[in-house]
């Protein structure tokens, strides 16, 4: 059966935004501390920007500057915006969902402005979008996906029939806690890692997921 609705993470599912985010972290870190930033650890993939800011600050024992780095990175991300690279299958998926009248949207731990800028520059069809500012508790808490599902007019009884495309363990946990069906995308983690976190199925990209949806219709 086709899902009642489809919820998307953004970074690593819809786009490859590593350069966009890392360059903003690096330039903000340099401005704030006058030093080069350390490498971005895989374990922080998908986590909220505040947690990532705390990690970078902790390297210099400057945890008290976490909020300053967080807000400065947000500014750099906007002012020095770098358009991320769209990943395979995005347009195919959204066109299929629109044609079949299946509601969909984005719930991301990225900032709302970055999402809107990216969607505009890449000409993506995602009218319903939520960013990290829209939740009290970002992923891995379920609030992001619950908020999006309710905005798309789904009731809690529908949650078990909603697919959630995620590439991170953080987001997969959030979808599972929301009572939805996590679908893994192999951008950062292995099939084994994503299934262990709760993914019901795993695809290399959204293109293969789209082809699977076609087979169900």
Secondary structure, DSSP 8 states (H G I E B T S, - for coil): ---SEEEE--BTTTEE-HHHHHHHHHHHHHHHHSS------GGGTT--HHHHHHHHHHTTT-GGGHHHHHHHHHHHHHHT----EE-TTHHHHHHHHHHTT-EEEEE-SS-HHHHHHHHHHHT-----EE-GGG-SS-TTSTHHHHHHHHHTT--GGGGGGEEEEE-SHHHHHHHHHTT-EEEEETTSS-HHHHHHHT-SEEESSHHHHHHHHHHH-
